[in-house]
């Protein structure tokens, strides 16, 4: 966890830094409906491969390729998101500094997000079903900006446009992190007054 320290301003210090809990992080944004749909898609592809190979004494070449393509698509639907999330875990770290929030993540590349405290309108804690299972939770800072879902990292929200939030998901002690963030925001505001 040394990447974030290189990103600090000269008058900025880290108040809290951490990583998410792996199992909760992987399962936090995984859509179980898509997972089961992908598995069913794969099962039908395998059934068609077996049926075409046995019932017809071997299908012509194009008919052998299509079920394999559908098998691959089913695999991608079922396992693409968890594999991507596992890869992103190694690059994911969170920090609360004396001036802002920093989120660094990415499966293959590296995305870094900086949110100054002045832009944060509200901070919430969310403990979902997976969080209850793993003893974790998330801290969500609402900036009030509307942007594409791309930065709403593994939030499990629907498609289209959603509120842009720096999400500290799958934290071992979200209440402690929330308290540190609230105090840092209060300290910065009082130092400017």
Secondary structure, DSSP 8 states (H G I E B T S, - for coil): --TGGGG--TT--EEEEE---HHHHHHHT--HHHHHHHHHHHHHHHHHHHHHHHHSSS--HHHHHHHHHHHHHHHHHHHHHHHHHHHHHTT-EEEEESSEEEEEE-SSS-EEEEEEGGG--EEEEE--HHHHHHT-EEEEEEEEEEEEGGGSTT----SSEEEEEEEEEEETTHHHHHHHHHHHHHHHHHHH-
